[in-house]
Amino acid sequence: MGIESTYEIHQNAYIKLILHASKHKTSAVNGVLLGRISGDSAVVEIVESVPLFHSQIGVLPPLEIALIMIEEYYCDKGLSIVGYFHANERFDDSELGSVAKNIADHIYKYFPQAAVLLLDNKKFETLSKEGKDRSPVMQLYTKDASRSWKLVGSDGSSRLKIKQPSANVILLDYISSGKWKDIIDFNDHLDDISKERIHHFGYNIVIQ
């Protein structure tokens, strides 16, 4: 195998995904990661994220429409889809399920360094109570030699980093102030077309 990629997620992209999951605590939610390859091609920089669905996340036609719209918009900004985010419905479910793997496989076809970020509910709960950890409250999955999605083990924290060290502090502030209510995903748009268009999904939250 070649050099293993590392992943650096920007604060805005990171917080938006977790706020989306916080808004729909009793549902599985997902989103896509957008970015570029940085430096010596071993670093995947996750610059943006777009919240997708909070219901029927495995239904193919809406997913395909969303991915096409997202890809077309961000291509002009020099970004492409580089990964997938998923949060399970049940708090005690820490496995990457078949639906998530199938969507990630689709992205992997076009970007072989694609990663999957799975919300770590237990780590997120600990952060909410203690507020001390600066590491991502997400598990990193990448393809192994057999082309199966595997959880990156003890070195996960070194291969997935948040670009801004204060991200978790701001995240907790946003959660306590209820800013998760402002997140709009693709489901919201399909239910009510008066909601923001694709390039505004999740953009109600702007982090300075």
N, C-alpha and C positions, 0 to 999 in steps of 0.2 A: 504493500500500500504506500501511497505518497504521503506528503506532509498533511497532518490533520489540521483542518481549519479551526480558527478561533472566531468567536462571534462577539461583536461589540454592539450593544443596543443603546440607542439614544434615549434620553430621559422621556421625551414626549411620546415616543412610540411605546415605551415600556409602561408608562402610567396609563395611557389610553386603554391598553388591553386589559389591565387589571380593573380599571373603573368599569369597563364593559361587563366583566365578570361580576363585579360587585352590584351592578344594577340588576342583574338577572341571577340572583343567588341560587334559585331552585331549578335552573335550567343549564344545560350545556351551552356554551357559547364558543365562537371561533372567530378567527381573524387572519389576515395575511400580513406578512412582513415584507417591507420594501427596502431596498438598499443597493449596495454596490460592493464590488471587490476592491479592497484597499491595500495599499502598500505592495508587498511582495506576493500578492495573490493568495496568501494564507489567512488573511483576515477578511471576514465578511462583515461589513458595516451595515447594521440595521438602522436606517435613518428614520423611517416612518412605519406606521401600521394603520390598517383599516379594519375596524370591527365589522364582521359580516352578519352572522345569524345568532338568534337565541331560540329558535324553534325550527324543527325539520331541517337540521343542519346537514343531513346526508342526502337531501333531494338535489339531484344533479342539474336540472335546467336553471334554477335560480343561481346556483353556484357558478355555472359556466358564464352566465350573463354578467354576474358580479366581477369575475376574474377578467373578462374581456374589457369591461369598462375601466376597471382599476389599471390594467396594463396599458391601455391606450392613454389614459390621463397621465400616469407617472412616467411613461416613456419620454415624454417631452421634457421632463425634469431630470432626465439622466438616471432614473431609478428603475429597477425591475423587481419582480417578485422573487424573494430569496428564501422564503420559508413560510411556516404555518404556525399559528397559535391555537391552542385548544384548552378549554377548562371543562372538566367533567361535571356532570349534574350532581353526583353524590359527593359529599365531603370526604367520605372514606375511600373513594375510588382514586387510586394513584396510578392506574394503568393507562397506557396509550391504547385506546380501543380501535376496532377495525375501521370505523368511519373516519376517524382522524388519520389513520395510516393510509387509507385509500386516497383521501384528499392530498395528503403529503406526497404520496407516490406520483400523483398527477403533476405536482409542482417540481418534483425531483427530475422528471423527464426533461424539463426545460432548464433546470438549474441544478447540476449534479452536486453542488456544495450546499444544497438546501438543508435547513435545520427545522426541527419541530420543537417548539417551546410549550411545555405542559405546565399549567398553573399548579404549584405545590401548595395545596390547601393548608396542610399542617404548618408549613413554614410561614405562610401568609398569616395564619392565626397567631403564631408566636410573635411575628413582627407587630401585629396589631395590638398585642398585649404588652410587649416589652419595648418596641420601637427602637431597638439598638442595631439590628443587623443591617449592613450595607450591601449585602450580596443579593442577587436576584431571587425573587420568590418563585422561580420557575425551574423546571427540570429540562435539561437539554438532551434531545434525541438526535442522533445522526445515523446515517447508513453505515453498516459494517461491511466486511469483505463479502459476506453472503447476500448483501443488498437487503438486509432486514433492518428495521428501525430498532436501535439499541440505545438504552439509557446510558449517557456518559457518566461514568462512575465517580470516584473520589476526586478526579481531576476536573469535574464539571465546573467548579467555580473559577478555575483558571482558563477554561475554554469559553465561558460565557461571562461577559462583564457588562456592567452599566457604564456608559461613558461618563456620566456625571455622578460623583459619589453621594450627592445629597438627594438622589432620586427617591429613596424610600421615605425620607423625612417629608418631602413634598407630597408624596403619595398619601401618607397618613393624614396630612393636613387637608388634602382634597377630599378624602373619604369622610372625615369628621365634619367637613363643611357641606357635604351633600352634593359635590360637583359631579358625582357619578350620574345624577339625574339628567345631566345635559348631554350624555353620550347618545348619539344617534347611529344606528347600524342599518344594514341593508334591509333587514326585516321591517324596520320602522318606515323605510322609504316605500317598500312594496305595499305596506298597509295603508300608507297615507302619502300620496305623491307630492303633497305640499311640503313634506319634510325636505331637508337640504339635499341637494343633488350629490352625486358620488364624490365630488372633490371636497365636499364639506363634511362627509361622514366622520364623526368623532372630532371634528375640528372646533367644536364649541369649547373644548379644553385647549387653551394655548398656554404653554409653559414658558415663561421668560427665563 
